[in-house]
Amino acid sequence: MVYLSLTKVYEGDEDVPNLSEIRDPRAWEKWRKSGALGRLSGLPRPNDIDTNRHFWDAFGNVEKEISARWIVRLCQSFGSWRSFTQEDLQLFYVVNGMNEQFWFNGLDDPNLGLVVGRQDGRLRVTERFVLACFRSSPAKEKI
C-alpha cells in the first residue's frame, strides 16, 4: 500500500482509522489538527472515495473535478495510491469508454501540488489531492 504526503511517497500496510468519526466538520477539524494526516494511517484509501458522485468544490472547477474522478478511479483499480504514467491513465480512460485524450485540466500544474511528476517520469497524487477528493465525495460507508 502506498501513502502520500505533500512532499514524498510513503509505503506501508497500516490500517486507515475509522473515518466515520470525521463526517462532522468539527470532528474533521479535530482529526486534522491531531496530526493524523501526517501519519501513514491517516490518509483515506482510494475506495474510501465515491467516484460515482461529482467532486463538487474540490478543485474550483468542473473540468478539474472530472479529471480528478478519473485519476481516483485509476488508483481504485490499482487498490492503492501508487504512481502511474500518462500512458496508464490514457489506457484506463479509453478502456472505460472514453474516445479522446485524457486532460488533467490543470491538476498537474506544479504550483498547485495536486498531481506531481517524479524524477522517473511517473506521476503521483499528493495528500492534498486525496483529501480534497475524500472531503468532497466520501464513500457512504466511510461517513
C-alpha positions as CSV (number, residue, x, y, z in Angstrom):
1,M,0.0,0.0,0.0
2,V,1.4,3.4,-0.9
3,Y,0.6,6.5,1.2
4,L,1.4,10.0,0.2
5,S,2.3,13.4,1.7
6,L,2.7,16.7,0.0
7,T,6.4,16.1,-0.3
8,K,7.1,12.4,-0.7
9,V,5.6,8.9,-1.1
10,Y,5.4,6.5,1.8
11,E,4.9,2.8,1.7
12,G,3.3,0.8,4.4
13,D,0.4,-1.5,5.4
14,E,-1.0,0.4,8.3
15,D,-4.8,0.4,8.6
16,V,-6.7,3.5,7.9
17,P,-8.6,4.6,11.1
18,N,-12.3,4.6,11.3
19,L,-13.2,7.6,9.1
20,S,-16.9,7.7,10.2
21,E,-15.9,9.9,13.0
22,I,-14.9,12.7,10.7
23,R,-18.2,13.3,8.9
24,D,-19.0,16.2,11.2
25,P,-17.0,19.3,10.3
26,R,-15.9,19.9,13.9
27,A,-14.7,16.2,14.2
28,W,-12.9,16.6,10.9
29,E,-11.1,19.7,12.1
30,K,-10.2,18.0,15.4
31,W,-8.9,14.9,13.4
32,R,-6.9,17.2,11.1
33,K,-5.3,19.1,13.9
34,S,-4.4,15.9,15.7
35,G,-1.6,15.3,13.3
36,A,-3.2,12.2,11.8
37,L,-2.8,13.5,8.3
38,G,1.0,13.3,8.8
39,R,0.8,9.6,9.8
40,L,0.7,6.9,7.3
41,S,-2.6,5.5,8.6
42,G,-4.3,8.9,8.4
43,L,-4.8,9.0,4.6
44,P,-8.1,7.8,3.1
45,R,-7.6,4.9,0.6
46,P,-8.9,5.1,-3.0
47,N,-12.0,3.0,-2.2
48,D,-12.9,5.5,0.6
49,I,-13.9,7.9,-2.1
50,D,-17.1,7.7,-4.1
51,T,-16.3,8.3,-7.7
52,N,-20.0,7.9,-8.8
53,R,-20.7,11.4,-7.5
54,H,-19.1,14.6,-8.7
55,F,-16.4,16.1,-6.6
56,W,-18.2,19.4,-6.0
57,D,-15.9,22.3,-4.9
58,A,-12.9,20.0,-4.6
59,F,-10.7,21.9,-7.0
60,G,-12.6,25.0,-8.0
61,N,-13.9,24.0,-11.4
62,V,-15.9,21.2,-13.0
63,E,-13.1,20.2,-15.5
64,K,-10.5,19.6,-12.8
65,E,-13.0,17.7,-10.7
66,I,-14.0,15.4,-13.6
67,S,-10.3,14.7,-14.3
68,A,-9.7,14.0,-10.6
69,R,-12.5,11.4,-10.6
70,W,-10.7,9.5,-13.4
71,I,-7.4,9.6,-11.5
72,V,-9.1,8.3,-8.3
73,R,-10.8,5.5,-10.4
74,L,-7.4,4.5,-11.8
75,C,-6.0,4.3,-8.3
76,Q,-9.1,2.3,-7.2
77,S,-8.2,-0.2,-9.9
78,F,-4.7,-0.5,-8.5
79,G,-6.0,-0.8,-5.0
80,S,-3.7,1.9,-3.7
81,W,-2.3,5.4,-4.3
82,R,0.6,4.1,-6.3
83,S,2.3,6.1,-9.0
84,F,1.2,5.9,-12.6
85,T,2.2,7.0,-16.1
86,Q,0.3,9.2,-18.5
87,E,0.0,6.0,-20.7
88,D,-1.6,4.1,-17.8
89,L,-4.1,6.8,-17.3
90,Q,-4.9,7.1,-21.0
91,L,-5.3,3.4,-21.5
92,F,-7.6,3.3,-18.4
93,Y,-9.6,6.2,-19.8
94,V,-10.1,4.5,-23.2
95,V,-10.8,1.1,-21.9
96,N,-13.6,2.6,-19.8
97,G,-15.4,4.1,-22.9
98,M,-13.8,7.4,-23.5
99,N,-12.8,8.1,-27.1
100,E,-10.5,11.0,-26.6
101,Q,-7.3,12.2,-25.0
102,F,-7.3,12.5,-21.2
103,W,-6.7,16.0,-20.0
104,F,-5.5,16.9,-16.5
105,N,-7.3,20.3,-16.8
106,G,-4.6,21.9,-14.6
107,L,-4.4,19.2,-11.9
108,D,-0.8,18.7,-13.0
109,D,0.2,22.3,-12.5
110,P,3.3,22.2,-10.3
111,N,2.2,25.3,-8.5
112,L,-1.0,23.5,-7.2
113,G,0.8,20.5,-5.8
114,L,-2.0,18.0,-6.6
115,V,-0.6,15.6,-9.2
116,V,3.1,15.8,-9.4
117,G,5.8,14.3,-11.6
118,R,8.6,12.1,-10.2
119,Q,12.2,12.1,-11.4
120,D,11.5,8.7,-13.1
121,G,8.7,10.3,-15.2
122,R,5.8,8.7,-13.3
123,L,3.1,10.7,-11.8
124,R,1.6,10.6,-8.3
125,V,-1.2,12.3,-6.4
126,T,-0.4,14.2,-3.2
127,E,-2.1,14.1,0.2
128,R,-3.7,17.4,-0.7
129,F,-5.3,15.8,-3.8
130,V,-6.5,12.8,-1.8
131,L,-8.0,14.8,1.0
132,A,-9.8,17.2,-1.4
133,C,-11.4,14.2,-3.2
134,F,-12.3,12.5,0.1
135,R,-13.9,15.6,1.7
136,S,-15.9,16.2,-1.5
137,S,-17.2,12.7,-2.0
138,P,-16.5,10.2,0.8
139,A,-17.8,6.7,0.2
140,K,-21.1,6.2,2.0
141,E,-19.8,3.5,4.4
142,K,-17.0,6.0,5.3
143,I,-19.2,8.8,6.5
